[in-house]
Structures are given as C-alpha cells and as structure tokens.
Amino acid sequence: MDPTLEALIAAVAGFFLVMVLIAAVCAARKSNRGGLPITSRTPGPTELSSTFHPSSLNQVSMPELLRATRNFSPDLIIGDGSFGLVYKASLPTATVAVKKLSPDAFQGFREFQAEMETLSKLKHPNIVTILGYCATGSDRLLIYEYIEKGSLDQWLLDTTSEAARSRPPLSWETRVNIIRGVASGLAYMHNLATPPIIHRDIKASNVLLDNDFEPHIADFGLARRIEGTHSHVSTQVAGTMGYMPPEYIQGATMATAMGDVYSFGILMLEISTGIRPNIPFKVEEEEEEEGDGKEVRLVEWAKKKVAQDRHMGILDANISREGLKESAVVEFLRIAILCTSDSPKDRPPMMEVVELLNRIST
C-alpha cells in the first residue's frame, strides 16, 4: 500500500477513535449530571453515607426538620457533638434530638455512616436510640430520642449557667447507679456476637441522663465493629485527651475493648471527684509533699491518694457524707484504679466490671 495512503487511513482511524472516546465521556457525564465528577478521587460524602440506610430508620425530610427546629435556631442548641451541633426539635409525633453534621467535614460524613450502622444494631436501655435520618444534598442529619436532663458533664461540671445553679448536686447513690448503667451498656456492646462494638470516646459529655437519671451512652461517630482479634486498626488517634488510654497516646493503632475500659475508669474517677480529667490542676499546698505546686492530672492524683488510703478525701465536696459508707467508696475507687491500669492486660473486661459494681452496697 502507498505509504501516504496508509498514513492517511491511520490518521482518519485515530480521529474517529478520539471522537468515540469523547462521545463516551460526554454521555457518562450527562448520566451523572448533578452527581460527583467521574475522575479518580477520594470518595465524597454522598458515597460514604449512601451505602447504608437501614430500613428500620425513618427518613425525615429537610423541610420537616427546618420546621421542627425553627430553621435550626441557636436557641434550640442542646449540645455540641463531634462534627456537629445537636438541636432540640418538635416533630408532630415526638420531641427529638437532631444532630446536624458540618457539611464541610469529611470526617463528619464518616461519622454519619458509623452512627447509623452502629446504633441501628444496638438495643439496650443504657444506649441512646436512633430514630431516623435525613440525607439531602450535602446535608447529613441524625435523629435520636430526646433525653431530658442533658449530659452527665453538665450535671458534674457546669457551674455557670442559670440552669446549673438551680440543680441539686448528684448524690453518691445516683452517681453509682449512673456508672452501673454505663458499664451495663458497654458490656452489652463488647459482648455482641455479630460482631462486638467499641465506642472509642467514652466521656461524661457522651453520657445522657433521662428524667430518672438513667444513663444513655451517646455519640457513636467514632464507634467501630471489631472482629475476632477484638481490635480495630486505625490510622488516626480517636478519643478525647484525658480519657484516652496510654497505649493510644503512645502511638498504638489497635483500638480495643480495653481502651473503652480505661476511658470508663477515668469516667468513674471524674464522677466521684468532680474533677475534669483533661485539664491539669494544682493540688492544695498541704497535699504537696515537696511544696513545689506542680500541676497534676486526675488519674495520677487519684492513684496517689488511693495508694495513701485517702479515699474519702478525694470525693467531690458536693457529695453528702451523711449515711455514706466508706467501704463503698473504697471499693468504687478500687475498681476505677483497676480499669485505669497502664497495661491493657491488667484491666478487667466490662462484664467483670459490671459484676464488681453490682456488689457495692450504697
């Protein structure tokens, strides 16, 4: 064949091939109009959250939520959850809590899917109930049962608001019952057969109290299912400073049930002392052996005082001492210190913690 003719045929074939490819791309883009671009990319929020919409949950429209929250009025904000604000909302059938995730938070969309997947599988009186969701455009919202008395954190440490000034302090008996409820919820999660679930962010602000002061574990955005190894490999540190176990802080990537146990032990110390675990504090001068006024963290200070057999001295001053059994306080703090052991293998599983707590006579 003439070389010139051969080159011409090749050029024409190449042109038609390019046109076919362009037509295919245009057709694909047309079919995907309004969606994500067809390129190699990190999965977007729609992809992350659209893979799991449990049939057991109600899908609520955005117009309905706008009416229920008065266009997400700041006056109705009742909490600041991870990656979003929580609003009190009045739906026609019930008063609910609505968590509106920040639309620009990629991690928030991962939380949306994690909470839906996790909470739709959990049915326990000490775990908050998820009722529905809303997914429209870039908006992702989760709808929960409304827990009347707010978070444990507010009851323990909020001393500035008008509502806080009118609240009576939590009694010792109430505090022990709250801890028993949280332990029961965690034990249930850790012992699910298919498969166990770890929370990864147990803290006072993630424990909600109902009208009877029964606790409800909330905020499952960091929760993960764990397989037969009872661990979850994560590339990011999860949790809240002050509650995180030492192995996480030191760089361990295996999130385990024993990490939840440590955080739970810190919660026990917090509810019994009324001291924030994530903020260092200075002890009274008479408590300092060397008088140098060094700042300490709750767990270090509590372990030192328990070792000195000074259990009653570290209790929250707001706890009435009338009728309080010192033996109950000693046992409560012994369990807390056991849960906060530096080594995970020295911490008891939550089922054992439940048994130990149930033996305490208040």
C-alpha positions in Angstrom: 0.0 0.0 0.0 1.1 3.5 -0.8 2.8 4.9 2.4 1.0 8.2 2.0 -2.4 6.4 1.8 -1.5 4.2 4.7 -0.7 7.3 6.9 -4.0 9.0 5.8 -6.0 5.9 6.8 -4.2 5.7 10.1 -4.9 9.4 10.8 -8.6 9.1 10.0 -8.9 6.0 12.2 -7.2 7.8 15.0 -9.6 10.8 14.6 -12.7 8.5 14.8 -11.3 6.7 17.8 -10.8 10.1 19.6 -14.3 11.2 18.7 -15.8 7.9 20.1 -13.9 8.3 23.4 -15.1 12.0 23.7 -18.7 10.9 23.0 -18.5 8.2 25.6 -17.1 10.6 28.3 -19.8 13.2 27.4 -22.6 10.5 27.7 -21.2 9.4 31.1 -21.1 12.9 32.4 -24.7 13.6 31.2 -25.9 10.5 33.0 -24.1 11.6 36.1 -25.3 15.2 36.0 -25.8 16.6 39.5 -23.5 13.9 41.0 -19.8 13.6 41.5 -17.3 14.0 38.6 -16.1 10.8 37.0 -12.5 11.1 38.0 -10.1 9.2 40.3 -10.8 10.8 43.7 -11.3 10.3 47.4 -14.9 9.1 48.0 -17.1 12.0 48.6 -19.7 12.4 51.4 -22.6 11.1 49.3 -20.7 7.9 48.5 -19.7 7.4 52.1 -23.2 7.9 53.5 -25.4 6.4 50.8 -24.1 2.9 51.2 -26.1 2.2 54.4 -29.7 3.4 55.0 -31.2 0.9 57.4 -34.9 0.1 56.7 -35.6 0.2 60.4 -35.0 4.0 60.5 -37.3 6.8 59.3 -36.1 9.1 56.6 -37.2 12.6 57.5 -37.3 15.5 55.0 -35.3 18.6 55.4 -38.4 20.9 55.3 -39.9 19.0 58.2 -36.6 19.4 60.2 -36.5 23.1 59.4 -40.0 23.5 60.8 -39.1 21.3 63.9 -36.0 23.3 64.7 -37.3 26.8 63.7 -34.7 26.9 60.9 -32.1 25.5 63.3 -32.5 28.3 65.8 -29.5 28.8 68.1 -32.0 28.9 70.9 -32.6 25.2 70.4 -29.0 24.0 70.6 -28.7 21.5 73.4 -25.3 20.0 72.7 -22.1 20.2 70.6 -21.4 16.7 69.4 -18.4 15.6 67.4 -18.5 17.2 64.0 -21.8 18.9 64.5 -24.4 20.7 66.7 -27.4 19.0 68.4 -30.8 20.7 68.4 -34.0 20.0 70.3 -36.7 19.5 67.7 -40.5 19.2 67.9 -41.8 16.7 65.3 -45.6 16.0 65.1 -45.1 12.7 66.9 -42.4 13.4 69.4 -39.8 15.7 70.8 -36.4 14.5 69.4 -32.7 15.5 69.3 -31.3 16.3 65.9 -27.6 16.2 65.2 -26.7 18.3 62.2 -23.2 17.4 60.8 -21.0 20.1 59.4 -21.3 19.8 55.6 -17.7 20.6 55.1 -16.3 18.0 57.5 -15.3 14.9 55.6 -14.8 13.0 58.8 -18.3 14.1 59.8 -19.8 12.2 56.9 -17.9 9.1 58.0 -19.4 9.6 61.5 -22.9 9.8 59.9 -22.4 6.3 58.4 -20.8 4.9 61.6 -23.6 6.1 63.8 -26.3 4.7 61.5 -24.6 1.4 61.1 -23.8 1.1 64.8 -26.9 2.4 66.6 -29.4 0.6 64.3 -27.9 -2.6 65.6 -27.9 -1.7 69.3 -31.0 -2.1 71.5 -30.2 -1.5 75.2 -31.8 0.7 77.9 -28.4 2.4 78.5 -27.7 3.2 74.9 -29.4 6.1 73.1 -31.9 5.1 70.5 -31.6 6.4 66.9 -35.0 7.1 65.3 -34.2 8.4 61.8 -32.0 10.4 59.5 -32.0 13.0 56.8 -29.6 12.9 53.8 -30.2 15.5 51.1 -27.5 17.3 49.1 -24.5 17.9 51.3 -26.7 17.8 54.5 -26.5 14.9 56.8 -28.6 14.8 60.0 -29.3 12.1 62.6 -32.4 12.0 64.8 -32.4 10.5 68.3 -34.7 10.1 71.2 -34.7 13.2 73.3 -33.0 12.6 76.7 -34.5 15.2 79.1 -31.8 16.0 81.6 -28.9 16.5 79.3 -25.3 15.3 79.7 -23.6 14.0 82.8 -20.9 16.6 82.1 -23.4 19.4 82.6 -24.5 17.9 85.9 -21.0 17.4 87.2 -19.1 20.4 85.9 -21.4 23.2 84.6 -21.4 25.8 87.4 -22.0 28.9 85.4 -25.4 28.6 83.7 -28.7 29.6 85.4 -29.9 26.0 85.0 -26.8 24.7 86.7 -27.3 26.9 89.7 -30.7 25.5 90.3 -29.7 21.9 90.1 -29.2 19.8 93.2 -25.8 18.0 93.3 -25.9 14.4 92.3 -26.0 12.1 95.3 -23.5 9.3 95.8 -26.2 6.7 95.2 -27.2 8.4 91.9 -23.6 8.5 90.8 -23.0 4.8 91.4 -26.2 4.0 89.6 -25.2 6.1 86.6 -21.8 4.3 86.5 -23.6 0.9 86.7 -25.8 1.8 83.7 -22.8 2.9 81.6 -21.0 -0.3 82.5 -24.0 -2.3 81.5 -24.3 -0.6 78.1 -20.6 -1.1 77.4 -20.6 -4.7 78.5 -23.5 -5.3 76.0 -21.6 -3.7 73.2 -18.4 -5.5 73.9 -20.1 -8.9 74.1 -22.3 -8.7 71.0 -21.9 -11.9 68.9 -22.0 -10.3 65.5 -19.6 -8.6 66.0 -18.6 -6.7 69.2 -18.5 -2.9 69.0 -16.1 -0.5 70.7 -17.2 3.1 71.4 -13.7 4.8 71.4 -14.9 8.0 73.1 -16.5 7.3 76.5 -16.6 10.5 78.5 -19.1 12.5 80.6 -20.4 14.6 77.8 -21.3 11.4 75.9 -23.5 10.1 78.7 -27.0 11.5 78.7 -29.4 11.4 81.7 -33.1 10.9 81.5 -35.8 12.0 84.0 -34.9 9.1 86.3 -31.2 9.8 86.0 -30.7 6.6 84.0 -27.7 7.0 81.7 -27.7 6.6 77.9 -24.4 6.2 76.1 -24.4 8.6 73.1 -22.3 9.9 70.2 -21.2 6.7 68.3 -19.5 8.5 65.5 -16.1 7.0 66.4 -17.5 3.6 67.2 -16.2 0.6 65.3 -17.1 -3.0 64.9 -14.3 -5.4 65.9 -13.7 -8.9 64.6 -12.2 -12.0 66.2 -9.0 -10.3 67.2 -11.1 -7.8 69.3 -9.2 -4.9 67.9 -9.6 -2.3 65.2 -6.7 -0.9 63.2 -6.9 2.9 62.8 -4.6 5.3 61.2 -5.9 8.2 63.4 -5.9 8.6 67.2 -9.6 8.5 68.3 -11.0 9.8 71.5 -10.6 12.7 73.9 -7.4 13.7 75.8 -7.7 12.8 79.4 -9.8 9.8 78.6 -7.6 8.1 76.1 -5.6 5.1 77.3 -1.8 5.4 77.4 -1.3 2.9 74.6 -3.3 5.2 72.2 -1.3 8.3 73.1 2.0 6.4 72.7 1.1 5.6 69.1 -0.7 2.2 69.2 -3.0 1.8 66.1 -5.1 -1.0 67.6 -8.2 0.3 69.2 -9.5 -2.4 71.6 -12.3 -3.0 74.1 -9.7 -2.5 76.8 -9.3 1.1 75.6 -13.0 1.6 76.4 -12.4 0.1 79.8 -9.7 2.6 80.5 -11.9 5.5 79.5 -14.7 4.1 81.6 -12.3 4.0 84.6 -11.5 7.7 84.0 -15.2 8.4 84.0 -15.5 6.7 87.4 -12.8 8.9 88.8 -14.5 12.0 87.3 -17.9 11.3 88.6 -16.6 10.5 92.1 -14.2 13.6 92.4 -16.0 16.2 90.2 -12.7 17.0 88.5 -12.2 17.2 84.8 -9.7 14.5 83.6 -8.4 16.5 80.6 -7.2 19.7 82.4 -4.2 19.6 84.8 -4.8 21.2 88.2 -2.8 22.3 91.2 -3.4 20.5 94.4 -3.6 22.2 97.8 -0.3 23.1 99.3 -0.8 20.8 102.3 -1.2 17.9 99.9 2.2 18.6 98.2 4.9 16.6 99.9 7.6 18.8 98.3 5.6 22.0 98.3 6.5 22.8 94.6 2.9 23.2 93.5 3.3 21.0 90.3 0.2 20.6 88.1 -1.1 17.0 88.0 -3.8 15.2 86.1 -6.8 13.5 87.7 -5.7 9.9 87.1 -2.2 10.5 88.5 -3.5 12.4 91.6 -6.3 9.8 92.3 -4.0 6.8 92.1 -1.6 8.5 94.5 -4.3 9.3 97.0 -5.8 5.8 96.8 -2.4 4.4 97.4 -2.2 6.6 100.6 -5.6 5.2 101.7 -7.1 8.7 101.4 -10.3 7.7 99.5 -12.8 9.9 101.3 -10.6 13.0 100.9 -10.8 12.9 97.1 -14.6 12.7 96.8 -16.4 15.6 95.3 -17.2 18.1 98.0 -20.8 18.3 96.7 -21.5 14.7 97.8 -23.3 14.5 101.1 -21.3 12.5 103.6 -24.5 11.7 105.6 -25.0 7.9 105.6 -22.1 7.4 103.1 -20.4 4.1 103.6 -16.6 4.4 103.4 -16.3 0.8 102.3 -18.5 1.5 99.3 -16.2 4.4 98.3 -13.1 2.3 98.8 -14.4 -0.4 96.5 -15.7 2.0 93.9 -12.3 3.7 93.6 -10.5 0.3 93.7 -12.5 -0.7 90.5 -11.7 2.7 88.9 -8.0 2.3 89.5 -8.1 -1.3 88.2 -9.8 -0.1 85.0 -7.2 2.6 84.5 -4.2 0.2 84.7 -1.4 1.3 82.4 -1.3 -2.1 80.8 -4.4 -3.3 78.9 -4.0 -6.9 80.1 -4.4 -5.7 83.7 -7.8 -4.1 83.1 -10.9 -6.2 83.7 -13.4 -6.8 80.9 -16.6 -4.9 81.2 -18.7 -7.9 82.1 -16.4 -8.4 85.2 -16.7 -4.6 85.9 -20.5 -4.9 86.0 -20.3 -7.8 88.5 -17.9 -5.8 90.7 -20.1 -2.7 90.7 -23.2 -4.7 91.5 -21.6 -5.9 94.7 -21.2 -2.4 96.0 -23.7 -1.6 98.7 -24.8 2.1 98.6 
